[in-house]
């Protein structure tokens, strides 16, 4: 198997764990009555599921077969539950994870895909990388607000169903990550 296929599998594993972790973080934020942060975590969890879907399509294209992620992805729910802390700490963990993904992991995966001439994998890695930058920024902004004990204004949160980019209202006419029309955004509640 190629290096890019291994990268896709690693990305699918990481995104699968992040998806579940953000679901748990959302539940914790809701328990703390931090509704806006709970919705942001829920949106990020949904975005990670889109990255998984896109990576699976690329992996299927490389292997020329249907890929079953259950064959190589193990999400240890108990281990993830043990990592859930208060929302402040969960936001910091999310920032660290997203930052690692866009600064190191996806950056290297894009280079590997270019080297192997794999345009499909390069695209899915690039889209995920750009979306993860947005996620990290949003988490960082919410953490700053939380640390300053600022009130969270209710805003509608949307996820681009193509690339996993997260936007607040008002929505841009075109997704700034993947250039798709705003009709591809899904409201997260």
N, C-alpha and C positions, 0 to 999 in steps of 0.2 A: 504494500500500500504506500501511497505517496506521502510526503511530508504534509502537503495541504490537506489530504484526507485525515491525517492524524490531528492537524490543527482544527479541522472542522469538528472532529469528535471531542477534542478538548474544549472547544467553545460551546458545544452542545451540553457537555457535562457542567461547565461553569454556569451557563445561562439557566440550566435546569435547577441547579442549587439556588441561584439568585432568585429565580421565580418563586420558589417555595419560601425562601427566607423573607422576601418582601411581603408575601402573604402574611407571614407570622408577624412581621414588623407592623403591618397595617392593623392587625388585630390588637397589638400592644398599644399603638397610638390611639385607637378607638377606646380602649380601656382607660386611657389617660385623658379622654375627652378632647383629644387633638384631632378633630375631624378632618381638617384640611390636610394634615400630614398623613393621616390614614388613607385618604383618597389618593394622595401622591404615591404612597407605597403601592397601593392597589394598581394605579396606572403603570408604575414601573414593572410590577409583576406581569401585567398584561403585555407590556412592551417586550419583556424578556421572552415571553411565549412566541412572539412574532420573530424574534431573532432565532429562536430554536427552529421554527418552521422554515425560515429562509436558509439556515445552515443545513437542515435536513435535505432540502431540495438540491442544494449544491452537492452534498455528499452523495445523494442518489445519482446525480448527473455524472460524478466522477466514477462511481462504482458500477454504473449502469444497472442498478438494482434498487429495489425498494429497501430502505434502511429502517430497521426497528431499533429505536433508541434504547429500548429496555434491555437490549443485549449488551450495552456498554455504559449506560447511565445508572448510577445508584444514588438516590437521594435519601440520606439517612435523616428521617424526620425527627427522631429523638435527639440526634446530635444538633440539628438546626434549632430545635426548641430550646436546647440548653444554652445556645448563644444569644437568645433574645434577652435584652436588657431593657432599661428605660429608653424612651424615644430619643433622648439626646444622644445616648451611646449608640443606638441603632442607626441614627442619621450619620454619625461619624463613621461607623462601620460601612455603611452604604457608600459614603463619599470615597473611602479608601478603596473599596472594591471596584467602583466605577472608574476611578482614576487609574488604578492598575490596568484595567481593561483597555482604556483608550490610550494611555501613555506607553504601555509596554506590550501587552498581549496582542491586541488587534493591530497595533503598528507593525509588529513582527510578522503577524499572519498575512497582512496585506503584502509585505515585501516577499514572503514566501510564495504567495499566489502569483505575483508578477513574475517572479523568477521561473515558476513552472508554466507560465502562460495560461493560467486558469482564470479567465475573465469572470466567470460566474461566482467563483469563490472570492475573488478580489472584490467584487461588488457587494456581496453579503457581508464581508468583513468591513469594508469601508462604511456601509450604511450603519452597521452596528456600532462601529467606532464613533461616528459622528453623533449618533443618538446617545451613547454612553457619556459623551462630553456634556450634553444637555442635562442628562439625569444628574450627573455629579454637581453641576452648577445649581440646579433646582434644590437638591439636597442641602448644598452649602448655604443657599439663601434661606431655606427654612430653618436650618440649624442656627444661623445668625439671629433670626427673628426670635427663636425659642430662647436663646441665651440672653437676649435683651428683654425678655418677657413681653414682647410686642404681641398685640392682638393679631390673629390671623383673619384677614378679610376673606370671606367666602368667594372663591372664584371657581368657575367651571374649568375642569381639567379634561383635556382631550389627548388621545394617542393616535398617531398616524398608523393605520393598519397595514401600511406597506413597509415602513422602516422602523417603527417603534419610537419615533420622536414624540416628545411630550410638549404640548403647548397649552397655555392658558388663554381664556377669552380676552380680547377678541382674537379669533383665529386668523392667521395669515391666509391669503388667497391660495398660496402655493406653499407646500411643506418646504422649509429651508434646508432640510436634510436630503430628501429624495426627489424634490421638484414635482410631486404629485398634487393634484387639486385638493382643496380643503374638504371636498366631499368624501375623501378617504379617512377623515378623522372620526374617531369614535369617542363619544362622551363617556367618561368614567364617573360612576356615582358610588 
